């Protein structure tokens, strides 16, 4: 499959150069080719804590991401490795390894904050890698999580409902996995053996008090609990003796600590089986091109000095994809019409009857490939383009009919014109002889198949072009009295008036058909949009219910621990979410 990408080695995605974040265009090209849904796993942590080793294991390789063997950090910026998902067919695993945080050689650590924020924004599973236990030092080193509210926005404008912007983070933040390396203590709390997850939850317990130290103690714990309600913890023994750590990627597995090997296997198994596909609000599944767009939007915002905004990123993505969806729908419409409509059709009704189901399918193609079409801007554009394309097919149908009728008239009436030139009818009784031949040829023309809807109009136009010939033959026929000529002239005039009336009726009928088609087209757009918006409302409601459930869990924990103030804050957030009515169908076109 063209969409299945298997990079042999990682590549820099976002380079951190002299304090600037620069996107690698070659890496973006690789993402552009991945049509499959992506599971994005990012890892962050202090430099020289063994992040790259875990990421290489997830890639199924002994080496790849640079481990480094000195006190210097190797990974600069964010590196990417895309491989087929080892457990889930049809998905691509995108691994993001980040440069070590707080590298003493960097001097300015501002970009550490942006690297951390980007890893959160881009991933569906976010791994924080640290050495030792979860103590206050570990929490202090995780200060980046407390700065997320200053680095990220969920909405482009303040929420009028009064909901704190960070209250929306839960909806799009990844699963949080804490990897504790070189863990040498017993997993024990108050003399009782606990699991790694229980150890993490105990470590996130708040302290009571309002002084500065207590606030400093609680702040990172509060942020982790509020922003990352889905969290997991893994502990790892030291993989080998200290002298062997510098050659970890070449060390045979049998020489590694058996507990470490088992722990690593448990870790990779969890990531493979439980890491979700990257999904945006509204159930929008992220593939390679969408991930590429997110990278570009977020880095562009950071480079311009503004805050990365999830809502803006989704809207930017929507602009790109909705424009492509319009083109995809129009291409589908043109292909199907060209395949199924044999021109010329005998009537306009026949053409419109073929147009309607194809138009409906084209609208479906657009809606299937579009999302967040604010104000139905792109669907309105599609509607206008479909009208233009339909009218172009109507015109082409008429032109083909006109050309075929013109050729047919020339073939059938050509011999009659030749006889007129030769004077065959320039004699007594010649006029009626001419009329007889003309009527026979007209009957032959009308019986000829495949003329299309311009048959009557082209015949009328042809006869109008020959009016002077008929008038001359009538006037010069010596066998006719003046009275007879006047009667015949009146008959010709009445016949022309009747033909004009038929043409007028035909135009009126065509106009009514096109107006009826316009109404049916509008109804089809509205019907399909209504169905799609109902589905989207169901997805959004399910997302909201999930967010509320996660917040309720955390609220109950705060209540059990005696932190009523935090519990009340979450209760208010939950009430605001419940009252945030997002129902209703927008007016279109």
LUMKOL-939382 format. One line per field, with one value per residue (C-alpha): residue number from 1; residue in three letters; x, y, z negated. Coordinates in nm, 2 decimals, padded with zeros to 4 digits. Each point is the difference from the previous one (the first is absolute). Layout:
nr: NUM	... .
rest: ALA	... .
X: X	... .
Y: Y	... .
Z: Z	... .
***
This chain:
nr: 1	2	3	4	5	6	7	8	9	10	11	12	13	14	15	16	17	18	19	20	21	22	23	24	25	26	27	28	29	30	31	32	33	34	35	36	37	38	39	40	41	42	43	44	45	46	47	48	49	50	51	52	53	54	55	56	57	58	59	60	61	62	63	64	65	66	67	68	69	70	71	72	73	74	75	76	77	78	79	80	81	82	83	84	85	86	87	88	89	90	91	92	93	94	95	96	97	98	99	100	101	102	103	104	105	106	107	108	109	110	111	112	113	114	115	116	117	118	119	120	121	122	123	124	125	126	127	128	129	130	131	132	133	134	135	136	137	138	139	140	141	142	143	144	145	146	147	148	149	150	151	152	153	154	155	156	157	158	159	160	161	162	163	164	165	166	167	168	169	170	171	172	173	174	175	176	177	178	179	180	181	182	183	184	185	186	187	188	189	190	191	192	193	194	195	196	197	198	199	200	201	202	203	204	205	206	207	208	209	210	211	212	213	214	215	216	217	218	219	220	221	222	223	224	225	226	227	228	229	230	231	232	233	234	235	236	237	238	239	240	241	242	243	244	245	246	247	248	249	250	251	252	253	254	255	256	257	258	259	260	261	262	263	264	265	266	267	268	269	270	271	272	273	274	275	276	277	278	279	280	281	282	283	284	285	286	287	288	289	290	291	292	293	294	295	296	297	298	299	300	301	302	303	304	305	306	307	308	309	310	311	312	313	314	315	316	317	318	319	320	321	322	323	324	325	326	327	328	329	330	331	332	333	334	335	336	337	338	339	340	341	342	343	344	345	346	347	348	349	350	351	352	353	354	355	356	357	358	359	360	361	362	363	364	365	366	367	368	369	370	371	372	373	374	375	376	377	378	379	380	381	382	383	384	385	386	387	388	389	390	391	392	393	394	395	396	397	398	399	400	401	402	403	404	405	406	407	408	409	410	411	412	413	414	415	416	417	418	419	420	421	422	423	424	425	426	427	428	429	430	431	432	433	434	435	436	437	438	439	440	441	442	443	444	445	446	447	448	449	450	451	452	453	454	455	456	457	458	459	460	461	462	463	464	465	466	467	468	469	470	471	472	473	474	475	476	477	478	479	480	481	482	483	484	485	486	487	488	489	490	491	492	493	494	495	496	497	498	499	500	501	502	503	504	505	506	507	508	509	510	511	512	513	514	515	516	517	518	519	520	521	522	523	524	525	526	527	528	529	530	531	532	533	534	535	536	537	538	539	540	541	542	543	544	545	546	547	548	549	550	551	552	553	554	555	556	557	558	559	560	561	562	563	564	565	566	567	568	569	570	571	572	573	574	575	576	577	578	579	580	581	582	583	584	585	586	587	588	589 .
rest: UNK	UNK	UNK	UNK	UNK	UNK	UNK	UNK	UNK	UNK	UNK	UNK	UNK	UNK	UNK	UNK	UNK	UNK	UNK	UNK	UNK	UNK	UNK	UNK	UNK	UNK	UNK	UNK	UNK	UNK	UNK	UNK	UNK	UNK	UNK	UNK	UNK	UNK	UNK	UNK	UNK	UNK	UNK	UNK	UNK	UNK	UNK	UNK	UNK	UNK	UNK	UNK	UNK	UNK	UNK	UNK	UNK	UNK	UNK	UNK	UNK	UNK	UNK	UNK	UNK	UNK	UNK	UNK	UNK	UNK	UNK	UNK	UNK	UNK	UNK	UNK	UNK	UNK	UNK	UNK	UNK	UNK	UNK	UNK	UNK	UNK	UNK	UNK	UNK	UNK	UNK	UNK	UNK	UNK	UNK	UNK	UNK	UNK	UNK	UNK	UNK	UNK	UNK	UNK	UNK	UNK	UNK	UNK	UNK	UNK	UNK	UNK	UNK	UNK	UNK	UNK	UNK	UNK	UNK	UNK	UNK	UNK	UNK	UNK	UNK	UNK	UNK	UNK	UNK	UNK	UNK	UNK	UNK	UNK	UNK	UNK	UNK	UNK	UNK	UNK	UNK	UNK	UNK	UNK	UNK	UNK	UNK	UNK	UNK	UNK	UNK	UNK	UNK	UNK	UNK	UNK	UNK	UNK	UNK	UNK	UNK	UNK	UNK	UNK	UNK	UNK	UNK	UNK	UNK	UNK	UNK	UNK	UNK	UNK	UNK	UNK	UNK	UNK	UNK	UNK	UNK	UNK	UNK	UNK	UNK	UNK	UNK	UNK	UNK	UNK	UNK	UNK	UNK	UNK	UNK	UNK	UNK	UNK	UNK	UNK	UNK	UNK	UNK	UNK	UNK	UNK	UNK	UNK	UNK	UNK	UNK	UNK	UNK	UNK	UNK	UNK	UNK	UNK	UNK	UNK	UNK	UNK	UNK	UNK	UNK	UNK	UNK	UNK	UNK	UNK	UNK	UNK	UNK	UNK	UNK	UNK	UNK	UNK	UNK	UNK	UNK	UNK	UNK	UNK	UNK	UNK	UNK	UNK	UNK	UNK	UNK	UNK	UNK	UNK	UNK	UNK	UNK	UNK	UNK	UNK	UNK	UNK	UNK	UNK	UNK	UNK	UNK	UNK	UNK	UNK	UNK	UNK	UNK	UNK	UNK	UNK	UNK	UNK	UNK	UNK	UNK	UNK	UNK	UNK	UNK	UNK	UNK	UNK	UNK	UNK	UNK	UNK	UNK	UNK	UNK	UNK	UNK	UNK	UNK	UNK	UNK	UNK	UNK	UNK	UNK	UNK	UNK	UNK	UNK	UNK	UNK	UNK	UNK	UNK	UNK	UNK	UNK	UNK	UNK	UNK	UNK	UNK	UNK	UNK	UNK	UNK	UNK	UNK	UNK	UNK	UNK	UNK	UNK	UNK	UNK	UNK	UNK	UNK	UNK	UNK	UNK	UNK	UNK	UNK	UNK	UNK	UNK	UNK	UNK	UNK	UNK	UNK	UNK	UNK	UNK	UNK	UNK	UNK	UNK	UNK	UNK	UNK	UNK	UNK	UNK	UNK	UNK	UNK	UNK	UNK	UNK	UNK	UNK	UNK	UNK	UNK	UNK	UNK	UNK	UNK	UNK	UNK	UNK	UNK	UNK	UNK	UNK	UNK	UNK	UNK	UNK	UNK	UNK	UNK	UNK	UNK	UNK	UNK	UNK	UNK	UNK	UNK	UNK	UNK	UNK	UNK	UNK	UNK	UNK	UNK	UNK	UNK	UNK	UNK	UNK	UNK	UNK	UNK	UNK	UNK	UNK	UNK	UNK	UNK	UNK	UNK	UNK	UNK	UNK	UNK	UNK	UNK	UNK	UNK	UNK	UNK	UNK	UNK	UNK	UNK	UNK	UNK	UNK	UNK	UNK	UNK	UNK	UNK	UNK	UNK	UNK	UNK	UNK	UNK	UNK	UNK	UNK	UNK	UNK	UNK	UNK	UNK	UNK	UNK	UNK	UNK	UNK	UNK	UNK	UNK	UNK	UNK	UNK	UNK	UNK	UNK	UNK	UNK	UNK	UNK	UNK	UNK	UNK	UNK	UNK	UNK	UNK	UNK	UNK	UNK	UNK	UNK	UNK	UNK	UNK	UNK	UNK	UNK	UNK	UNK	UNK	UNK	UNK	UNK	UNK	UNK	UNK	UNK	UNK	UNK	UNK	UNK	UNK	UNK	UNK	UNK	UNK	UNK	UNK	UNK	UNK	UNK	UNK	UNK	UNK	UNK	UNK	UNK	UNK	UNK	UNK	UNK	UNK	UNK	UNK	UNK	UNK	UNK	UNK	UNK	UNK	UNK	UNK	UNK	UNK	UNK	UNK	UNK	UNK	UNK	UNK	UNK	UNK	UNK	UNK	UNK	UNK	UNK	UNK	UNK	UNK	UNK	UNK	UNK	UNK	UNK	UNK	UNK	UNK	UNK	UNK	UNK	UNK	UNK	UNK	UNK	UNK	UNK	UNK	UNK	UNK	UNK	UNK	UNK	UNK	UNK	UNK	UNK	UNK .
X: 00.00	00.12	-00.12	00.21	00.33	00.29	00.29	00.32	00.13	-00.14	00.02	-00.01	-00.35	00.05	00.35	00.10	00.27	00.13	-00.32	-00.22	-00.23	00.03	-00.21	00.18	-00.19	00.12	-00.17	-00.32	00.01	00.02	-00.31	-00.18	00.03	-00.16	-00.37	-00.06	-00.11	00.30	00.08	00.24	00.22	00.22	00.26	00.15	00.23	00.33	00.30	00.20	-00.29	-00.03	-00.30	00.13	00.05	-00.37	-00.10	00.24	-00.18	-00.33	00.14	00.10	00.37	00.32	00.11	-00.14	-00.07	00.34	00.07	00.32	00.28	00.13	-00.14	-00.10	-00.36	-00.03	-00.35	-00.07	-00.35	-00.26	00.09	-00.25	-00.02	-00.30	-00.05	-00.30	-00.18	00.12	-00.34	-00.27	-00.02	-00.08	00.16	00.34	00.20	00.17	00.27	00.12	00.32	00.08	00.32	00.09	-00.15	00.22	00.32	00.27	00.16	-00.30	00.01	-00.35	-00.26	-00.30	-00.03	-00.02	-00.35	-00.10	00.15	-00.21	-00.31	00.04	00.04	-00.33	-00.18	00.11	-00.02	-00.28	00.23	00.25	00.28	00.19	00.33	00.19	00.26	-00.07	-00.31	-00.29	00.12	-00.02	00.31	-00.17	-00.30	00.20	00.17	-00.35	-00.08	-00.07	-00.34	-00.09	00.10	-00.23	-00.28	00.24	00.11	-00.31	-00.35	-00.30	-00.22	00.09	-00.22	-00.10	-00.30	-00.31	-00.13	00.27	00.18	00.38	00.18	00.21	-00.31	-00.03	00.35	-00.14	-00.19	00.31	00.30	00.16	00.03	00.28	00.25	00.27	00.31	00.21	00.35	00.26	-00.27	00.17	-00.26	-00.28	-00.34	-00.14	-00.22	-00.06	00.14	-00.23	00.11	-00.16	00.00	00.19	-00.33	-00.09	00.35	-00.06	-00.34	00.14	00.28	-00.26	-00.18	-00.03	00.10	-00.23	00.09	00.01	00.37	00.25	00.18	-00.33	-00.12	00.33	-00.03	-00.36	00.02	00.17	-00.21	-00.32	00.09	00.08	-00.33	-00.21	00.16	00.08	-00.28	00.12	00.33	00.23	00.33	00.28	00.31	00.33	00.29	00.35	00.05	00.36	00.31	00.10	00.31	-00.22	-00.26	00.21	-00.04	-00.36	-00.11	00.26	-00.03	-00.16	-00.33	00.12	00.25	-00.27	-00.17	-00.29	-00.24	00.08	-00.06	-00.34	-00.09	00.09	-00.22	-00.29	00.05	00.01	-00.30	-00.20	00.10	-00.08	-00.34	-00.14	00.15	-00.29	00.00	00.06	-00.35	-00.12	-00.32	-00.30	00.15	00.23	00.25	00.35	00.21	00.34	-00.11	-00.21	00.29	00.21	-00.25	00.00	00.38	00.01	-00.28	00.15	00.36	-00.12	-00.19	00.31	00.23	-00.23	-00.01	-00.37	-00.13	-00.07	-00.38	-00.18	-00.31	00.20	00.20	-00.32	-00.16	00.32	-00.01	-00.37	00.07	00.25	-00.20	-00.34	00.15	00.13	-00.34	-00.17	00.23	-00.03	-00.38	00.00	00.25	-00.23	-00.31	00.18	00.13	-00.34	-00.19	00.24	-00.03	-00.37	-00.15	-00.02	-00.04	-00.22	-00.29	-00.35	-00.13	00.14	-00.20	00.21	00.32	-00.11	-00.12	00.35	00.15	-00.19	00.14	00.35	-00.03	-00.12	00.30	00.24	-00.15	00.06	00.36	00.05	-00.16	00.20	00.33	-00.08	-00.03	-00.06	-00.14	-00.07	-00.31	-00.01	00.24	00.14	-00.33	-00.14	00.30	-00.07	-00.36	00.09	00.26	-00.25	-00.26	00.27	00.11	-00.37	-00.06	00.31	-00.13	-00.34	00.17	00.22	-00.30	-00.17	00.31	00.04	-00.37	00.03	00.30	-00.16	-00.32	00.19	00.18	-00.33	-00.18	00.28	-00.02	-00.38	-00.07	00.31	-00.15	-00.30	00.22	00.18	-00.32	-00.11	00.33	-00.05	-00.35	-00.20	-00.28	00.01	-00.31	-00.37	-00.10	00.36	-00.08	-00.24	00.25	00.27	-00.23	-00.07	00.37	00.07	-00.27	00.13	00.36	-00.13	-00.17	00.33	00.19	-00.24	00.02	00.38	00.12	00.27	-00.07	-00.03	-00.20	00.09	-00.18	-00.30	00.20	00.25	-00.27	-00.18	00.33	00.07	-00.35	00.04	00.33	-00.19	-00.30	00.11	00.03	-00.36	-00.13	00.17	-00.15	-00.34	00.01	00.13	-00.24	-00.23	-00.26	-00.10	-00.25	00.08	-00.27	00.16	00.34	-00.15	-00.16	00.33	00.19	-00.24	00.04	00.38	-00.03	-00.23	00.24	00.29	-00.20	-00.09	00.37	00.09	-00.26	00.13	00.35	-00.12	-00.18	00.32	00.21	-00.26	00.01	00.38	00.00	-00.25	00.21	00.32	-00.18	-00.13	00.35	00.13	-00.25	00.09	00.37	-00.05	-00.20	00.27	00.27	-00.20	-00.10	00.35	00.14	-00.27	00.09	00.37	-00.05	-00.21	00.28	00.25	-00.22	-00.01	00.38	00.05	-00.25	00.19	00.32	-00.15	-00.14	00.34	00.16	-00.26	00.05	00.38	-00.06	-00.25	00.26	00.25	-00.26	-00.09	00.37	00.04	-00.31	00.13	00.34	-00.18	00.08	-00.35	00.12	00.15	-00.30	-00.23	00.21	-00.04	-00.37	-00.04	00.19	-00.23	-00.31	00.13	00.06	-00.35	-00.15	00.20	-00.27	00.16	-00.32	-00.17	00.03	00.16	-00.18	00.18	00.02 .
Y: 00.00	00.35	00.13	-00.25	00.16	-00.18	00.23	-00.19	00.26	00.31	00.35	00.34	00.15	00.33	00.12	00.22	00.23	00.29	00.04	-00.02	-00.29	-00.09	-00.27	-00.26	00.00	-00.35	-00.13	00.18	-00.18	-00.33	00.09	00.11	-00.35	-00.17	-00.04	-00.23	00.12	00.07	-00.10	00.27	-00.08	00.28	-00.02	00.28	00.02	00.13	-00.06	-00.32	-00.19	-00.28	00.13	-00.11	-00.36	-00.04	00.16	-00.24	-00.29	00.13	00.02	-00.37	00.09	-00.01	00.33	00.30	00.29	00.12	-00.12	00.18	-00.14	00.31	00.26	00.21	-00.03	-00.11	00.06	00.36	00.11	-00.27	-00.31	-00.22	-00.37	-00.13	-00.38	-00.23	-00.06	-00.34	-00.10	00.20	-00.05	00.31	00.24	00.17	00.04	00.34	00.02	00.35	00.02	00.34	00.17	-00.03	00.26	00.24	-00.08	00.22	00.06	00.18	00.30	00.12	-00.26	00.19	-00.24	-00.29	00.13	00.00	-00.34	-00.13	00.18	-00.13	-00.36	00.04	00.16	-00.25	-00.33	-00.24	-00.16	00.23	-00.17	00.19	-00.18	00.06	-00.16	-00.13	00.05	00.25	00.24	00.38	00.04	-00.21	00.22	00.32	-00.13	-00.05	00.38	00.01	-00.15	00.30	00.23	-00.16	00.25	00.28	-00.18	-00.15	00.12	-00.23	00.27	00.31	00.23	00.00	-00.23	00.20	-00.28	00.09	-00.33	00.04	-00.08	-00.27	-00.18	-00.11	-00.15	-00.34	-00.03	-00.02	-00.07	-00.34	-00.29	00.07	-00.27	00.05	-00.22	-00.03	-00.11	-00.16	-00.05	-00.18	00.03	-00.24	00.10	00.07	00.26	00.01	-00.35	-00.14	-00.13	00.20	-00.01	00.25	00.18	00.02	00.13	00.28	00.09	00.01	00.23	00.24	00.04	00.37	00.16	00.22	00.36	00.34	00.10	00.04	-00.33	-00.19	00.17	-00.08	-00.36	-00.03	00.18	-00.26	-00.27	00.19	00.06	-00.37	-00.10	00.25	-00.01	-00.37	-00.20	-00.30	-00.09	-00.30	-00.08	-00.24	-00.07	-00.13	-00.15	00.11	-00.19	-00.10	00.09	00.36	-00.08	-00.17	00.27	00.19	-00.29	-00.09	-00.02	-00.26	-00.20	-00.35	-00.04	-00.28	00.24	00.24	-00.01	-00.26	00.23	00.29	-00.22	-00.11	00.36	00.12	-00.27	00.10	00.37	-00.07	-00.23	00.27	00.27	-00.23	-00.12	00.30	00.31	00.15	00.15	00.38	00.15	00.36	00.15	-00.13	-00.34	00.12	-00.28	00.12	-00.15	00.11	00.31	00.12	-00.05	00.19	00.29	00.00	00.02	00.29	00.19	-00.04	00.08	00.30	00.13	-00.04	00.16	00.30	00.06	-00.11	-00.30	-00.33	-00.03	-00.33	00.16	00.20	-00.31	-00.20	00.29	00.03	-00.37	00.03	00.28	-00.22	-00.31	00.16	00.17	-00.34	-00.16	00.25	-00.09	-00.37	00.03	00.21	-00.25	-00.29	00.19	00.07	-00.36	-00.16	00.24	-00.06	-00.38	-00.03	00.28	-00.09	00.33	00.13	-00.10	00.02	00.23	00.23	-00.22	-00.30	00.18	00.14	-00.35	-00.12	00.30	-00.02	-00.33	00.10	00.34	-00.18	-00.23	00.30	00.18	-00.33	-00.01	00.36	-00.06	-00.32	00.18	00.33	00.12	00.31	00.19	00.32	00.17	-00.27	00.22	-00.29	-00.18	00.32	00.02	-00.36	00.08	00.29	-00.21	-00.29	00.25	00.13	-00.35	-00.11	00.30	-00.07	-00.36	00.14	00.24	-00.27	-00.23	00.28	00.07	-00.37	-00.02	00.32	-00.13	-00.34	00.16	00.24	-00.29	-00.19	00.30	00.04	-00.36	-00.02	00.34	00.03	-00.16	00.22	00.31	-00.12	-00.04	00.35	00.13	-00.20	00.16	-00.32	00.19	00.31	-00.09	-00.01	-00.22	00.00	00.15	-00.28	-00.26	00.17	-00.01	-00.37	-00.09	00.23	-00.17	-00.35	00.10	00.16	-00.32	-00.19	00.24	-00.04	-00.38	00.00	-00.11	00.16	00.36	00.12	00.28	00.26	-00.19	00.24	00.32	-00.09	-00.10	00.34	00.18	-00.18	00.08	00.37	00.01	-00.12	00.24	00.21	-00.31	-00.10	00.35	00.02	-00.33	00.10	00.34	-00.14	-00.30	00.12	-00.27	00.17	00.28	00.31	-00.11	-00.35	00.16	00.21	-00.30	-00.19	00.30	00.01	-00.38	00.04	00.29	-00.21	-00.30	00.23	00.14	-00.35	-00.10	00.31	-00.09	-00.36	00.14	00.24	-00.29	-00.21	00.28	00.04	-00.38	00.00	00.30	-00.18	-00.32	00.20	00.17	-00.33	-00.14	00.30	-00.08	-00.37	00.08	00.22	-00.26	-00.27	00.23	00.07	-00.37	-00.13	00.29	-00.06	-00.37	00.07	00.26	-00.25	-00.25	00.27	00.10	-00.36	-00.02	00.33	-00.11	-00.32	00.19	00.24	-00.29	-00.16	00.33	00.04	-00.36	00.07	00.32	-00.17	-00.26	00.26	00.21	-00.31	-00.05	00.36	-00.03	-00.32	00.16	00.30	00.26	00.15	00.31	-00.20	-00.22	00.31	00.13	-00.32	-00.02	00.35	-00.11	-00.30	00.21	00.24	-00.29	-00.13	00.34	00.06	-00.08	-00.07	-00.13	00.15	-00.01	00.29	00.16	-00.06	00.14 .
Z: 00.00	00.09	-00.34	-00.20	-00.09	-00.16	-00.06	-00.05	-00.24	-00.18	00.14	-00.15	00.02	-00.19	-00.03	-00.30	00.15	-00.20	-00.19	00.31	00.09	00.37	00.17	00.22	00.34	00.08	-00.31	00.10	00.33	-00.17	-00.21	00.31	00.14	-00.31	00.08	-00.30	-00.35	-00.21	-00.36	-00.13	-00.29	-00.13	-00.28	-00.20	-00.30	-00.13	00.22	-00.05	-00.15	00.26	00.20	00.33	-00.11	-00.07	00.33	00.19	-00.17	00.11	00.36	-00.04	00.04	-00.21	00.13	00.19	-00.22	-00.13	-00.35	-00.06	-00.21	-00.17	-00.23	00.30	00.13	00.36	00.12	00.10	00.07	00.07	00.20	00.18	00.08	00.19	00.01	00.07	-00.32	-00.13	-00.15	00.19	00.38	00.20	-00.25	-00.01	-00.32	-00.01	-00.26	-00.12	-00.19	-00.15	-00.11	-00.36	-00.22	-00.21	00.19	-00.16	00.34	00.14	-00.24	00.10	-00.09	00.14	00.28	-00.25	-00.08	00.37	00.06	-00.30	00.12	00.36	-00.12	-00.20	00.30	00.26	-00.19	-00.09	-00.27	-00.18	-00.19	-00.28	-00.06	-00.33	-00.22	-00.35	-00.21	00.03	-00.27	-00.02	00.21	00.28	-00.03	00.01	00.32	00.14	-00.04	00.38	-00.07	-00.21	00.28	00.26	-00.08	00.10	00.32	00.14	00.08	00.07	00.15	00.21	-00.20	-00.37	-00.08	-00.07	-00.22	-00.26	00.04	-00.07	00.33	-00.17	-00.10	00.36	00.01	-00.12	00.33	00.22	-00.23	00.05	-00.25	-00.24	-00.07	-00.26	00.05	-00.31	00.09	-00.23	-00.27	-00.29	-00.28	-00.10	00.13	-00.34	-00.15	-00.38	-00.03	00.26	00.34	00.29	00.38	00.20	00.09	-00.37	-00.08	00.26	-00.14	-00.35	00.12	00.15	-00.34	-00.10	-00.32	-00.20	-00.06	00.17	-00.06	00.29	-00.05	-00.01	00.32	00.17	-00.11	00.12	00.33	00.23	-00.16	00.06	00.36	00.07	-00.17	00.18	00.35	00.02	-00.16	00.20	-00.14	-00.05	-00.17	00.08	-00.21	00.14	-00.18	00.11	00.33	-00.07	-00.20	00.02	00.22	00.26	00.03	00.26	00.25	-00.08	00.36	00.09	-00.33	00.06	-00.18	-00.22	-00.15	-00.10	-00.34	00.04	-00.19	00.23	00.31	-00.15	-00.09	00.35	00.15	-00.22	00.10	00.37	-00.02	-00.17	00.26	00.29	-00.13	-00.18	00.17	00.20	00.35	-00.02	00.01	00.01	-00.14	00.18	00.05	00.28	00.06	00.07	00.28	00.14	00.19	-00.29	-00.24	00.24	-00.01	-00.38	-00.01	00.25	-00.18	-00.35	00.09	00.21	-00.30	-00.23	00.26	00.04	-00.38	-00.05	-00.20	00.18	00.00	00.05	00.14	00.26	00.09	00.06	00.20	00.21	00.07	00.08	00.26	00.18	-00.01	00.08	00.30	00.12	-00.08	00.23	00.28	-00.07	00.02	00.32	00.16	-00.10	00.15	00.33	00.04	-00.08	00.23	00.29	-00.05	-00.04	00.21	00.37	00.19	00.13	-00.22	00.15	-00.27	-00.28	-00.25	00.11	-00.07	-00.34	-00.10	00.05	-00.16	-00.33	-00.15	00.12	-00.17	-00.32	00.01	00.06	-00.31	-00.20	00.13	-00.13	-00.34	-00.05	00.06	-00.17	-00.36	-00.20	00.30	-00.19	00.14	00.27	00.20	00.20	00.05	00.14	00.23	00.10	00.06	00.23	00.19	00.04	00.15	00.24	00.10	00.05	00.21	00.20	00.07	00.09	00.25	00.13	00.04	00.21	00.20	00.09	00.09	00.21	00.19	00.06	00.12	00.22	00.17	00.03	00.16	00.25	00.10	00.03	00.15	00.20	00.31	-00.02	-00.01	00.30	00.20	-00.10	00.14	00.32	00.05	-00.05	-00.17	00.21	00.21	-00.03	-00.30	-00.12	-00.33	-00.11	00.14	-00.22	-00.31	00.06	00.01	-00.30	-00.21	00.10	-00.10	-00.32	-00.09	00.07	-00.22	-00.29	00.02	-00.01	-00.35	-00.22	00.08	-00.36	-00.16	00.27	00.27	00.02	-00.05	00.27	00.25	-00.07	00.04	00.33	00.14	-00.11	00.20	00.31	-00.03	00.30	00.22	-00.09	00.05	00.34	00.12	-00.12	00.18	00.32	00.03	00.29	-00.07	-00.32	-00.02	-00.21	-00.25	-00.03	-00.06	-00.28	-00.16	00.02	-00.14	-00.30	-00.05	00.00	-00.25	-00.23	00.02	-00.10	-00.29	-00.11	00.01	-00.20	-00.26	-00.03	-00.04	-00.28	-00.17	00.02	-00.15	-00.28	-00.07	00.00	-00.25	-00.23	00.02	-00.09	-00.29	-00.12	00.02	-00.20	-00.28	00.01	-00.01	-00.31	-00.17	00.07	-00.14	-00.31	-00.05	00.01	-00.21	-00.26	-00.01	-00.03	-00.28	-00.19	00.01	-00.10	-00.29	-00.12	00.02	-00.18	-00.26	-00.05	-00.03	-00.25	-00.20	-00.01	-00.11	-00.27	-00.12	-00.03	-00.19	-00.23	-00.09	-00.09	-00.19	-00.21	-00.08	-00.11	-00.21	-00.16	-00.07	-00.17	00.26	00.03	00.18	00.29	00.00	00.04	00.29	00.19	-00.09	00.16	00.31	00.02	-00.03	00.27	00.23	-00.06	00.07	00.31	00.26	00.33	00.17	00.30	00.38	00.19	00.29	00.33	00.35 .
***
